[in-house]
Amino acid sequence: MAKPERKRALRGRAGRMKGGRGSGRASSGQVRLWGRHAVEAALKNPARQHRKLWATREGIESLDGELPPGFPVEYADVADLARLVARDAPHQGLVLECGPLEDIFLDEVMDGAPGRPLMVLDQVTDPHNVGAILRSAAAFNAAAIVTQDRHAPTETGVLAKSASGALEVVPWVRVVNLARALEEMAEAGYWRIGLTGEAETTLADALPAGPVALVMGAEGEGMRQNIAAHCDALARLPISADIESLNVSNAAAIALYAVATRAT
């Protein structure tokens, strides 16, 4: 099997601060994370290269465990920290600047976690949704999420805050060609199920006993035709007729739960 493309994954004194407000991607190529769960998980992740932590004293006290000796910390006021993050972002007294996570190969994930589900996102662009899906992936023991390198959010503080620490523990595989990645999953023995409200079969009836790759379409547009054609089955969640559809992150959580609790 040909080697797939590289993808992104697994992972003082108070005063006026430098650095503009933003989504969490610093101009230096570093990533800026905020909030206790996101910062704490990043600090515990040995794969992260940490540059600097801005924090209130209360924020430091809220962390689980102590910082390594000599770790660069600049104490700051709440208002100063607010200038380093996205507008109205709940930073909880902690803002960390660190390097992005290293890339990971799709075959590394499939070889290292046989039997655990893959969550494939077809052009899901909202970082809040992708972050929430990462959190569900961690909760239900998914092997990874897989996205296209383009038409997907980058690794940012907004996404990390929504993931609530899961960005550090769930590999994020980024591929150039999502259809080709689905072909590689099939070659590795995964049954690919595309989730769509138009399908006649329910997810429970479509689930096999072996490894599964769940494919979710974009917010609003759904799965592209070419991606649906690369699925072994299309299935729907049996929701009430009173609701037209679910948010993609809610649907992903339910689908992952269904895989985790299927009869074996």
C-alpha positions in Angstrom: 0.0 0.0 0.0 1.4 3.4 -0.9 2.4 5.6 2.0 -0.3 8.3 2.6 0.3 12.0 2.9 1.3 13.7 6.1 -1.5 14.9 8.3 -1.8 17.0 11.4 -2.9 15.4 14.6 -1.6 13.8 17.9 -0.6 16.8 19.4 6.5 37.7 36.4 4.4 40.6 37.1 1.1 41.8 36.0 1.2 44.4 33.3 0.1 45.4 29.7 0.6 42.3 27.5 1.9 42.1 24.0 0.0 40.1 21.4 -3.2 40.8 19.6 -6.6 39.3 20.0 -7.4 36.3 17.8 -8.6 32.8 17.3 -5.5 31.3 19.0 -3.0 31.0 16.1 -0.1 33.3 17.0 1.7 35.2 14.2 5.0 33.3 15.1 3.5 30.0 14.1 2.8 29.1 17.7 -0.6 28.1 19.0 -2.3 30.0 21.8 -4.6 28.0 24.0 -6.8 29.1 26.9 -9.1 27.8 29.6 -8.2 25.4 32.4 -8.9 22.1 30.6 -7.2 23.0 27.3 -4.1 24.5 29.0 -3.8 21.7 31.6 -4.0 19.0 29.0 -1.4 20.7 26.8 0.9 21.2 29.8 0.7 17.4 30.5 1.3 16.5 26.8 5.0 15.6 26.3 4.5 16.1 22.6 3.9 19.8 23.0 6.7 22.4 22.9 5.7 25.0 25.4 6.8 28.6 25.0 5.1 30.7 27.7 2.2 30.7 30.1 0.4 33.9 31.0 -1.8 33.4 34.1 -3.5 34.9 37.1 -2.4 33.4 40.5 -5.9 31.8 40.8 -5.4 30.3 37.4 -2.1 28.7 38.4 -3.7 27.3 41.6 -6.5 25.7 39.6 -4.1 23.5 37.6 -3.8 19.8 38.5 -0.2 19.4 39.4 2.8 21.8 39.6 4.6 23.4 36.7 8.2 22.2 36.0 10.9 24.2 37.7 11.8 27.2 35.6 8.7 27.1 33.4 8.2 30.5 31.9 5.2 32.1 33.6 4.1 35.8 33.4 1.5 36.7 36.0 -1.2 39.0 34.6 -4.6 40.5 35.4 -7.8 39.1 34.0 -8.2 42.1 31.7 -4.7 41.7 30.3 -5.3 38.1 29.5 -8.5 39.0 27.7 -6.4 41.0 25.2 -4.5 37.8 24.2 -7.5 35.6 23.3 -10.6 35.7 21.1 -13.2 38.3 22.1 -15.2 37.3 25.2 -13.3 33.9 25.4 -13.5 32.3 28.8 -9.8 32.0 29.5 -10.2 31.2 33.2 -7.0 32.9 34.1 -4.8 30.8 31.8 -3.3 31.5 28.4 -0.6 29.2 27.0 1.5 29.7 23.9 3.0 26.5 22.5 4.1 24.8 19.3 1.5 22.9 17.1 1.1 19.2 17.4 3.2 17.0 15.2 1.7 15.4 12.1 0.6 11.7 12.1 0.0 9.1 9.4 -3.4 7.5 8.9 -1.8 4.0 8.7 -0.1 4.7 12.1 -3.5 5.3 13.7 -5.1 2.2 12.0 -2.2 -0.1 13.0 -2.0 1.3 16.5 -5.7 1.1 17.4 -7.3 -1.8 15.6 -11.0 -2.1 16.2 -11.5 1.4 17.5 -13.7 3.7 15.3 -12.5 6.4 13.1 -14.5 9.7 12.8 -14.2 11.2 9.3 -15.3 14.8 8.8 -16.1 16.0 5.2 -15.5 19.7 5.2 -16.8 20.4 8.7 -15.4 23.9 9.1 -16.7 25.3 12.4 -13.9 25.0 15.0 -16.6 24.7 17.8 -18.1 21.7 16.1 -14.7 20.0 15.4 -13.7 20.7 19.0 -16.9 19.2 20.3 -16.4 16.1 18.1 -12.9 15.7 19.4 -14.3 15.7 22.9 -16.9 13.0 22.0 -14.2 11.0 20.2 -12.2 11.0 23.5 -15.2 10.0 25.5 -16.1 7.1 23.3 -12.6 5.8 22.6 -12.3 6.7 18.9 -8.9 6.1 17.3 -8.8 9.5 15.6 -10.7 12.1 13.7 -9.8 12.4 10.0 -10.3 15.7 8.0 -9.2 17.1 4.7 -6.3 19.4 5.1 -8.2 22.1 3.3 -11.8 23.1 4.2 -11.2 22.2 7.9 -10.3 24.5 10.8 -6.7 24.8 11.9 -5.5 24.0 15.4 -6.5 27.1 17.4 -7.5 28.2 20.9 -11.2 28.3 20.0 -11.1 24.7 18.8 -9.0 23.6 21.8 -11.4 25.3 24.3 -14.3 23.5 22.7 -12.4 20.2 22.8 -11.9 20.6 26.6 -8.5 18.8 26.6 -9.4 16.2 23.9 -7.1 17.9 21.3 -4.1 16.5 23.3 -5.3 12.9 23.4 -7.2 12.2 20.2 -5.0 12.0 17.1 -6.1 14.4 14.4 -5.2 13.1 10.9 -5.3 15.7 8.1 -5.2 14.4 4.5 -5.0 16.0 1.1 -7.5 13.6 -0.5 -10.3 12.4 1.7 -11.6 9.9 -0.9 -8.2 8.3 -1.1 -8.1 8.1 2.7 -11.5 6.3 2.7 -10.0 3.8 0.2 -7.1 3.2 2.6 -9.6 2.6 5.4 -11.4 0.0 3.3 -8.1 -1.7 2.5 -7.4 -1.9 6.2 -10.7 -3.6 6.9 -12.9 -0.7 8.0 -16.6 -0.6 7.1 -17.3 3.0 6.1 -20.7 4.3 7.1 -21.9 7.8 5.9 -24.4 9.5 8.1 -27.2 11.2 6.2 -30.8 12.0 7.0 -31.9 10.8 3.6 -30.8 7.2 4.1 -33.4 4.5 4.6 -31.3 2.3 6.9 -30.8 3.3 10.6 -27.3 3.4 12.0 -28.0 0.5 14.4 -29.0 -1.7 11.4 -25.9 -0.7 9.4 -23.3 -1.3 12.1 -21.2 -4.4 11.5 -19.2 -6.3 14.1 -15.7 -5.1 12.9 -13.9 -1.8 12.6 -16.0 1.2 11.6 -15.3 4.5 10.0 -18.1 7.0 10.6 -18.4 9.7 7.9 -20.1 13.0 8.7 -20.9 15.7 6.2 -20.5 19.5 6.4 -22.8 21.8 8.3 -25.7 22.5 6.1 -24.4 20.9 2.8 -23.9 17.4 4.1 -21.6 14.9 2.5 -20.2 15.5 -0.9 -21.4 13.0 -3.6 -17.9 11.7 -4.1 -17.4 11.0 -0.4 -20.8 9.3 -0.1 -19.8 7.1 -3.1 -16.8 6.0 -1.1 -18.9 4.7 1.8 -19.9 1.1 2.1 -23.3 2.1 3.5 -25.4 5.2 4.2 -27.4 5.4 7.4 -29.4 7.8 9.4 -30.1 8.5 13.1 -33.7 7.7 14.0 -34.7 11.2 15.2 -38.2 12.5 15.6 -40.0 14.0 12.5 -40.4 17.2 14.6 -36.7 18.0 14.1 -35.3 18.2 10.6 -31.7 17.5 11.6 -29.1 17.5 14.4 -26.0 19.7 14.7 -23.0 17.7 13.3 -21.3 17.5 16.7 -24.4 16.1 18.3 -24.9 13.6 15.6 -21.2 12.5 15.9 -21.6 12.0 19.6 -24.7 9.8 19.1 -23.0 7.8 16.3 -19.9 7.2 18.4 -22.1 6.1 21.4 -24.0 3.7 19.1 -20.6 2.1 18.0 -19.4 1.9 21.6 -22.6 0.1 22.8 -23.4 -2.1 19.7 -24.0 -5.8 20.3 -21.0 -8.0 19.7 
